[in-house]
Amino acid sequence: MQKLFLILMGFFCLPIFAAVGDSVNTQTLPIENIRVQLYKGDAYLYFSPKENDWSAPGCPGTKFAYIKESEAGANSIMSVALAAKMAEIPVRFTGICGDISGNLGYMRITDISI
C-alpha cells in the first residue's frame, strides 16, 4: 500500500505542462503558414505547422510560434523560415511558452533550427 501511495504521489507531483514563461522546444515539423500581423503599431510574424500544432512537450496546443518583427534576429528567423517552407524542410523552434495574455496556443520564438 505504501508503494502505491508513493507511486501515485510521484505521478501527481510531476509537472505535466509547462507554465507560461517556461522555455520549450517544438517538434521538428514543416511550416504550413506564415502570417504577418500588424497590431498596435508593431508587426508580428506567426508560423504554423502542417500538423495540428507544434507538439511542444510541456506547452500543449501550441498552434503558433511568433516573434515581434522589431526583436533582434526576427529578420533572420523569417529568412530561415521562408527558405525552409519553400524547400519543404522541417524546422524546430525554441521559445517561451504562452503569449503576453497567458494563452498557451502561442510560443514566443527565441531560436529556429533546420
Secondary structure, DSSP 8 states (H G I E B T S, - for coil): -HHHHHHHHHHHHS--S--TT-EEE---B-EEEEEEEEETTEEEEEEEESSSS--BTTBTT--EEEEETTSTTHHHHHHHHHHHHHHT--BEEEEEEB-TT--TTEEEEEEEE-
